[in-house]
Amino acid sequence: MTVAHNLGFPRIGARRELKFALENYWRGEIDQATLEQLAASLRAQHWQQQAEAGLDLIPVNDFSFYDHILDHSALLGCVPPRFEHEGGDVRLDTYFRMARGRAPHGKPTTACEMTKWFDTNYHYIVPELYPQVEFEISSRKLFNEVVEAKNIGYNIKPVIPGPLTWLWLGKIKQGNFNKLDLLDKLIPVYGEILNRLNKLGVEWVQIDEPILALDLPQEWKQAFEKTYNLLQSSPVKILLATYFGALEDNLKYAVSLPVAGLHVDAVRAPHELTTIIDQLPAYKILSIGIVDGRNIWRTDLQKVLSTLETAQTHLADRLWVAPSCSLIHVPVDLAQEDKLDDEIKSWLAFALQKTDEISLFKKALTDGRQSVETELDKSAACNQARRQSSIVHQDTVTQRLNSVTEKMTERNSPYQQRSRLQRKQFNLPVYPTTTIGSFPQTNEIRKIRHAFKQNKITAKKYTEFIQKEINSVIKKQESLGLDVLVHGEPERNDMVEYFGELLSGFVFTHFGWVQSYGSRCVKPPIIFGDIARTKPMTIEWSRYAQSCTEKPMKGMLTGPVTILNWSFVRDDQPRSETCKQIALALRDEVNDLEQAGIKMIQIDEAALREGLPLRQKDWGKYLDWAVKSFRLTASGVKDKTQIHTHMCYSEFNDIIESIAAMDADVITIETSRSDMELLDVFEDFQYPNEIGPGVYDIHSPNIPDVAQIVELMQKAATRIPAERLWINPDCGLKTRGWPEVEAALKNMVAAAEVMRQQSLATSSALP
């Protein structure tokens, strides 16, 4: 009989219950017991919802207080020495210090690095690898949750990251060695984990190895054979899960590994399904990820069922059905959206609805199509209505796209010529200081903004309040001594949502939250149709801000690629076309900002690398249209107008040429957690434009001291000439509180002055 199962469920709660509990704990407002009680309640609720949807196997250990890769590092006892773990179970506060540098108990220290999870907007905590690391089971979380679920009576499938994926994602922090050298230490611990799960009555364990969708060196491919040959003696059955892309040259390895089952992503790689079925050994089950775990559009039930029926003729009872990947990447429940346009709502499916779709496929395969005929007819009608909807397409947008020329993506003059004009115009000191854009969003700001959206206050009162906030932020920046100011973005709820609300083709949910990292949740816009700017979006706020100061004021925009990658994107046209539509809308805004007297304009592309295809052979096409979209946005201005961009938590080594091709006058990047290591590639490449390496981690509540910032900037100055270096935080300051922001920025400005004095002394000493 076909088995319906899930790879993972959203952990934050339908109303972000976990987020609020975590933040209350970090503030000391609740104790650990209360936090764990809330977590247990959420887990039980999520298991029940999936069971009621009709799933046969419920995932366990997909819940996390911060990140599942960090959970696994704790399980393996891989805790960096600075966290002073002395063996035994990793304490919860040690865990939080690894994630964010601080917890209610234990001294503050530097958090572990954080970066994007493959090509998603989820962030994981990077494992730190040392040659002397010794692995041992150091957390009871996995086993306790198995007992929890089994005691309630659920048929479960524990989920753990695979040994090779975990190693691949790790970063060598000491010495010069091959990460695979640690595999011999790691495999026995996995064996022990599987044995313990067997003793708890577990039959199936899902081991996630998504790196099988990547370009892997030959030694890593061979390591898969070694690893799973050794683990095949385990008394539990292993479902090896891969997702996010095609297997391609890794297909023969994945299919032939000695495991009981294989899960594949048939949403991202439907073309491989026939080959996989043909090559799958007769003893092995195949889990087909047929419902999109990455997007929110309802499944075309008839089309997918035809695919599954064909697979069933070959696999019979060896067929399982599932989402393509964990559902952590989509909101929890569409049923909560009682204010969403009914037409658009009929096109959507969130996590709970996707579990319903999975169960429907099982029913159809078990009892025949006639058993789900009503649902199939409804699905067909909804898909047809979407294709024909009058709200999706705009002829004027199509006409403008067709009018784009290559010249529209080029600045008037090269950077060297522009930079001379800009330096003369701005007359900034060496090591100019600035911030990335946002300042703390206080409860008062949120309440006023909410009241305005609910029509409880007038536009005049709202404008006066926002202007007062802008004025206050400017005065604070001037008092601190910052050189280039920002207006603080008090009018913005989110860096993507704000713009989406002012562009056609977007729609927004009320409870459509997904986890980005830890307690940080985002509510991605839904792009359902053609995109155009209907009115100016930032002009009046920026014009007012510039009128409050004589210092340069940056206009702040989110770039087209980031808006695209941080939205749920329509799937009825190429993503490149949607991105170009956004770029044209933002181009109008950039040109209007310049006309309004704003001479520095920051166009954030935090998610440029996030959209990079997993296979290197596909990079060129993506980077070509992504870079052109940015340049289409930015290139309509005069040479004197300085274009900034910001990118965070990305590796640039292998795409540095494309970063340079964006031709931004100034780029700001995250470097504090990596101790300025990210600048190596900018030095090796001889990156020609200006750079602001982040000097402190805004995702940690720790306040950097002057000496720490000076040390980081001295490292930066050995890589990049001083005349091209800026000083700034890693990212926006929206999530931080004012006391820590002012203290950190005060130290940052003081560090800049130290660097200037050192630079002056050096230049004076020259003959």
N, C-alpha and C positions, 0 to 999 in steps of 0.2 A: 504494500500500500504506500502511496505517495506520502511523504512526511513534510509538513509545513513547519518552518522554524524561522528564527530571527537571529541576526548576527550581533545585535546590540540595540539598546533602547536609550533615548535621551535621559540623562541623569538629573537634569536641573529641576524637573517638576513643571507641570503645566502652567503654574503661576510663578515660576522662579523661586520656589520655596527653598531650594538648596542654596542659592545665591545669598538670600537674606540671612539664612542661618549661619553660613560661613562668615559673613561680614560681622554679624553679631558676636560670633565667637572670637574673631580676631580683635574686636574692640573690647573684649572682656565682659560683654553683656550677658552671655550665657556660658555655662561650663561645658566640658567635653561630653559629659553624660547626656546633656540636653541635645547637643549637636548629633551625637550618635543615635539618640532616640528618634530624632527627625529623619535621619538617614535611613534607619530601619523601616520607618513608616513609608517613606517614598519608595524604597525597594519593594516592599510588600504590595503597594498600590500598583506599581509598574508590572510586577509579575502577574497580578490578578487581571489587569487589563489585557495583557497579552494572552493569558489563558482563556479569558472570556471571548477574545477574538477568534479562538479556535486553533491556536498554534500548538503543535505537538511537543516541541522542545523549547523551553524558555531559557534565554541566556542569563548566566550568573557571572558576576565579577566584571560586568560592563559598567557598574556603578563606580564612581570615584569622587573623592572629596576635591580633587584638583585635576588629575590627569592620569590616564591608565598606564602610560609609559613610566611615569614617576612611581605609580603603585608597584609596577613590576620591578623597578630598580630597588624599591624597598623590600619586596618579596625576596629578591636575590641577595640582599645585604650589600648592595653596591652604593654605599654612602661615602661621599668625598670626605677626606680627613678633617677638613675645617669644621665639619658639623659635629665632630667629637662623639660619634656613635661608638659605643664600647661593646658592641655585640648584643645578641639577643634581639628581641623584637624592636623594630624601629618605632620610636615614639611618634605620636601624631604631630607634636610640635616640631620635632626634628624634620619630619616630612614637610611641614609648612615652611620651615626655614629653608629647606632645599628649593622649594617652589618660589618663595617670595622674599627670602632673606630675613624674615622676621616672623615670630609667632608669640602668643601670650607668654610662653616660657622658653628660656634659652636665649643666649646673647645674639644680637643681630650680626649677620655676616653677609657675604656676597652670595646671592642666589645662584643656582645653576642656570645655564643658558636656556633660552626658550626659542623655539623656531616653529615654522609651519609644518603641519602634518601632511606630507606629500603635496598635492595641489589643492588643498582645502584651506578654509579660513580657521580651522582648529589649530591650536598651538600645543606642542608637547614639550615637556621638560627633558632636555638632552642628557642622557646618561654620561657620566664622566668616567673614563676608563684609565686605569693605571696598571702597569705591568705586574705589580705586587698584589692586585686585588684578589681576595679569596671569596668565592661565592658560597653562601649558605642560606637556607630558608630563614628569613628574618621578619616575617609578617604573617599574622594569622588571618588577615582580611579575607583572602580567597576562600579558605577553609571554613571560616565562620559564616560567610554568606551562603556557601553550599549547604551547611547545616540549617541555616535559617529557612532557605527555600524548601528543602526536603521536609523539614518539620511541618511546614504549612501544607505540603502535599503535592508540590509541583514536580513535573517531569522536567529535569533541567539539563543544561549543557554549559558547563563552565567555559569561559573564554579567557585565553591568555595570549600575550604577544609571543611570537615564535623566537627562538634563540638567535636565528640569523638576522631577522628584522631588528631585534633589540640591539644586537651588536652593530649592525650597519648604521643605525641611528645614533649610536654613541660617538663620543668624541674623545680622542686621545688627549689627555691633559698632562701627561708626564712621560718622558722618555720618547724613544723612536722605535715603535714596534708595530707589528701587523695585528690588527684587531682580531683576526682569526686565530691568533695564537692563544686567545682566551677561551676558545671553543672547548678544548679538552677539559677545562675547569667547569665550564658551564653545563655541558650535557648531563653529567651525573646529577646535578641539582634539579634539572628538568625531570630526570628519571624519578627522583625522590618526590617531586611535586605530583607527578602522575600516579605514583604508588599511593600517596596519601589520599588523593582523590578517589582512587579505586576502593580504598578502605572505607571511604564515606558513602559508598554505594553508587558512585558515578559510573555510567556506561560510556558516554561520549564526551570528549573534550575538544573544543574548537581551538586550534592553534593558528593564529593569524600570521601569515607571511606575505604581506603586501609587496615586499621588495621583489617578488617574482614578476611584478609588472614593470620593473626597471631594467636598464642596461646593466648587467652584472658581469664582473670579471670572471674568467673561467674558474679561478680558484674558489670563488663563492658558489658557483653552480655545483662544483664538485663537493663543496662543503654541505650542500643540501643532502646529497646522497649519503655522505658519512653520518650526518646528524640523525637522519630519520631511519637509517639502517640500525643505528644504535638504540633509537627510541622505540623500534617496532616490537621489542620484547615487553613493552609496557602492558599491563593488564587491561588498560582502558582502550577504547577505540578513538582514534585521532581523526578529526575532520580538519584537514589542512585548508585554510581559507586564504584566498588571494583576491584582491579587488583593486579598483581604481584604474584598470587598464588591461590591455591585451597581454597575453603571456609571450607571444611571438617566439623568439629563440629559446625561451625558458619552458616552452610548452612540453617538450618531451621529458624534461626533468620533473615538472610538476605532475604529469600524468603517471609517471612510472615510480614515483616515490612509494615506499612500502607503508602506506597509511590506509585506513579503512574507507576514507572518503575525501573528496576534493570539492571545494566550493570555488566557482568562477563567476566573474562579473560579466554577465551577458547583456548588460545595458551599455557598458563602455566598449565591449568587444563581442558583439553578436555574431560577427563573421567567423569567429573561431569555434563556435559551438559544435558544428558538424565534425570538425577535425578532432576535437576533444572527445566527443562521443565515440568516434571510430577508433581512437587510440586508447581509450580507457580500459584497463584490465577488467575482466569479467566479474571479479570479486568485489569491485570498488563501487561505492555509491557516488553519484554526482549531484551536488547541490547547485542548482542553477539560480544565480542572482538575477532575477527577471523584473523586479520592481525597483525603480530608481531610488536609491537611498540618499542621493545627493541633491535632488530637486523636488519641487512640490507639485508637479503636474500629475493628474490622475493617469493611471496606466490605461493604454488602449487594450482593453480586456480581450477583445476578439482576436486582435493581431497576436498578442502574447500567448493566448491559449492555443492558437494554431502552432506556434513554436513549441510549446510544451507537449502538445499531443504528438508531434513528430518525434520529440525526444523520448516520449513514453513508449513508442513502438520499439525503440531500441533498448531502453533501460528497464522497462517494466517497474518492478518494485524498488529498483535502485535509484529512482528519481526522487530528489528532494527539491522543494521550492522555497525561495527566500528573497529578501531584498538584495540588491547588488552589494551592499556594504552595511555597516552599522547605521542605524537611523539617528545617530547622534547629530547628524548634519541637517536635520529638518526639525521644524517645530513639533510639539507634542500632539495637539488635537485641534483639528479644523472646526469641530462642533462649537468651540468657544467663540468663534468669529461671527457674532450675531449682527455686526454692523458692516460686514463686508458685502460689496455688491453681489447680488444673488447670481448674476450671470457669470461673473468671474469666479465666484466661490464654487460653482458647479464644475469648474475645470481643474480643481485642486484636490490634493490628498496630502495630509500630514502623517506623522508616524502611526497614530492609531488607525487611520484610514488605510495606510499601506499594509498593516498587519491584517486588516479585513480583506484586502485584495489577495494577499498570500493565501489566506484560508479559502477564499472563493476559488482560486485555482486548484487547490487540493480537492475541493468538493466536485468541481467540474471533471477533474481527471479520475475521480473515484466513482462518481455517480452519473457522469455524462453531461453534455452541454445543456440538455433540457432542464437539468436541476438548477441551473443558474441563468436561465433564459431571460428573465426579467432584468437582471443586473447587466447582462451583455447588451440588451437593447438600450438600456439607459446610458451605458458607456458609449455606445455608437452614436447616440443622439447628442451627447455632450461634446464629443470630439468633432462631430459635423458642425454643430453650432459654433464652436470655437473657430473652425476654419473659415466660416462664412460671416463671422461677427463684424459689424460695421465699426466697432470701437478699436479694432486691432490695427488697421492700415490707414495711413494718411498719404495721399498723393503728393502733397507739397514736400513731405519729408523725402520721398523717393526722388522727386525732381531735384532737390538740393543735393542729395547724395551723388546723383549723376553729374553734377556740375563741379565736383571737387577736382582740382588739378594738383600736380606734383609741386608746383610753385607755392601752393597754399601751405605746404608742410615744411617750408624753409624760412629761416630768419633772413633778414636783409643782408647781414654781414656776419663773418665768422666771429667766434668768441673773443679772440685776441683784440679785435677792433672794438667790439662791444664793451669789453671789460675796461678799456681805457676811458671810454665815455662815461661808464657807470661809476668808476672810481672818482673821476673828477666831479661828477654830479653829487654823489653821496658823501664824499670826503670822510669815510669811516676810518677809525684807528685800526692798526694791525690787531688781529684776533678779535674781530667784531663779535659782540654777543647778541643773541636773540633767543627766542623760544620757538617751538614748533607750531603753535597756533592757539590751542585751547587753554583756558584757565579753569580753576575749580568750578564745577557746577553745583552750587549750593542748593539746599532744599528750597530756599526762597525763590531762586531762579526757576526751578522745576515747577513749583506751585503756580507762579505767575504765568509761565508758558502754558501750563495745563489749563489754567483759568481762561486764558485768551483763546485757546483752541475750543473750549467749551462755551465760548461767547458769554462768559461771566464778567469780563471786563472789556472796556472799549479799546479800540485800536490806539487811540491817543494815549490812554493810560499805559498800555503795554509798551508803546514806543518810548514814552518818558522813562519807564522803568529800565528798559534795555539800554537806553542812552546813558542813564545814570550808572549802570553797571560797567559799560564801556569806559566811561570817564574815570570811574574808580580804578579799573584795571590799568588804564594808561598812567594815572598818577602813581600807582604802585610800581610800575615798570620804570618810570622816570626816576622815582625815589631810589630804586635799586641800582640805577645806573646802566640799564640795558641800552644798547646802541640802536637796535632795530626793533620796533614794537609790533605787537599784534593787538587786535581788538578783543580777544579773549573768547569770542564765539558764544556769548550767553544766549543768543537767539536760537542756537542749534541743539537739537536733541541728539543727533548722531551725524557723523561726517558724511554718510551716504544718504541716510533717510531725509535729512534736511533738503538736499538738492532734489531727491526723487519726488518730494512733495510739491516741488515747484516746476516739475517737468511733466509733460504729457507722456502717457504710456506706462506710468507706474501706478501701483496700488499698494496699500499698506494694511497690515494686520494689526490687531490690538494685542494679541498674545502669541505672536509668531516668533518667539525668542529661540535662539540657539546658542550653545556655549561656544565662546571663542577661546577662553582659557580660564581656569580657576573659577572665580565668581563673576568673571566678565562675560556678559551675555550681549548679543546683538540681535536686532530685529531686521533682517534683510528685507529690502523692498522687493516687490514682485514686478518684474518687467513683463508686461503682457502684450504691449503693442508698440507702435512706432513712437519715437522720442523726439520731442522738440521743446525749445524754451518758449514759454508763453509770455513771460515777463522777466525783467531783471530780478536777480535773486539775492545779491549781496551788495549792490552798488550803494544804497543809501546808508547802510551800516558802515561800510568802509569809508565813504565820504565823510560821514559824521566823525568817525574815529580819527581820520587824518586832520580834521579841523581842530581837534583837541590837543594837538602836539606839533612841534616843529621838527621832531625826529621822523625818520622814514617809517611809514606804516605799511606792513604787508597786507595785501588783499589775499584772502584765503579761499581756495577752491579745492574740492576733491577731484582728482583726475579721472578721465574717462575709463581707463583700464581698471582702476580701483572700484569705481562705481559699478562696472560690469561684474567684476569678480566677487564683490561683496553683496551682490543681489542674487535672487533667484531669477535666472534669465530665461526668456522665452526659448522654446526648443523648436520653433517652426521656421527659423532662418539661421544662417551662420552667425556665430558670436561676433565675428569681425564686422558684420554689417551693423549689428546693434551697437557695437563700440564706436563705430564711425558716426552713428547718429548722435550718441552722447557727446562725442568730440565737437561736432558742429554746434550743438547747443551751448557747450561750454566756451567755444571760441567767441561766440557773441558776448558772453559774460566777461571774458578776458579783455576784449576790445573796449567794452563799455567801462570797465574798471580803469583802464588807461585814460580814457576820455574824461573820467571823473577825477583825475589827478593822482591816481595811485601808481607809483613808479616801481614798486616791488610787488610781484604777484606770485604767490606760492601755489603750485598745482600738485597736490600730494598724489603720489603713485605708490602708496604703501604695499599694494597687492600686485605689482607688476610681475614679480617672480612667481607669485602664487599661481598664476594662470599658465605657467610654463608646462608644456606637455611632459609626461614622465619619460618619454623616449627622446633621446637627443636628435634623432633624425627628423623629429617633428618640430624642433625648436625654431628653426629658421622661419617657417611660415608664420608661427605665432608672433615671434619677436618683430617680424617685419610689420605686421598690421598693428601690433600694440604700440611700437615706437612711433609709427606714422600717426596713430590716433593722438598720442601725446603731442607730437609736433603740430598736428592740425589744430589742436586746442591752443597751443602757445605761440605760434609763429606769425600771428597777425599784428604784433606790436612793433614799436620802433626800437632801435638799437639801445637807446638809453633806458628802456624799461627792463628791469632785471627780473628774470624768471627763475624762481626757486622750485625745487621739488623735494619731497621727503619720502624716504623708504625705510621701513623698520623690519627687524628680525628676518633678514634675508641674507643668503650667501651670494656674493657677486662674482666670485672667481671665474666662473664659466660663462657669464653673460656680460662681462665688463665692456666689451665692444658695443653692445646694445645700449648699455647705460650711457656710455659716451655719446652714442648716436642720438640720444634724446636731446642733447645739446642744451640742457638747462644751465643757466649761468652759475647757480649754486645748488648743490645737492646736500641734504642733511641725512645722516644714516645712524643706525644703532651700532654702537661699538663698545659700550661700557661693560656689558657682561662678557664680551669676548676680549677684554683688555686691549682694545685697539688692533687686534689681530686682523679684523676685516679690512684695515687700511693697507695691508700688505699688497693686495691685488691692485689697489689704486696706485701704489708706488711702482710696482713691477710694470704695470701697463702704461705708466706715465700719464695718468688721467689729466687732461689739460685744463679742466675748469675748477671752480672753487668747491670746497668740501667743508661741511660742518659735522665732524664726528661727535656723536652723543657722548657727553662726559659724565652723565649719571643716569641710573636706571629708574625711570619714573614708575615702573611696575612694582617697585619695592618701596615700602614706607621709610626705608633708611635714608638719612640725610648725609650726603657726602661732605667731607671736610675739604678745606682749601687744598691741603697737601695732596689728597687723593686726586682731585681734579687736575692740579698742576702736574702730577706724575703722569696722568693719562695724556694730557696735552703735550708734554715733553716727548712722550712716545710718538704721538701723532706728528710732531714737528721733525722727527727724524725720518719720517716717510714722505711728508708733503711740505713744500715750501711754505714758510710762515705767511707770506702775502696772499696765499690761497686758502688759509684755514679760518674757519669760523668756530665759535664756541657756543654750544647749545645743549639742552637735554636730549635724551634719546627719542622722546615722543611727546605728544600733547599732554597737558597737565590736568585734563578734565576730571580724572578720577581721584586726584589727590586733594588733601585739605590745605587751606591757606597757610596755616602756621608752618607746615613742612615745606610748602612751595616757596614761601618767602625766605626761609632759612637756607634752602638749597640754592636758590637763585642768588642770594647775597654772597654765598661762598663761591658760586660760579663766576660772578662779576669780580670778586676779589682775586680769584685765580687768574682771570684774564689780565688783570693789572700786573700780577707777578710775571706772567708771560711777556707782557709788553716791556717791563723793566729789564727782563733778561734779554729780550730782543734788542733793546736800546743799548745795553751794555756790550752785547756781542758786536753790534754794528760800530759802536764807538771804538772798540778795540782793534777793528780792522785798519790796516794801513791806508 
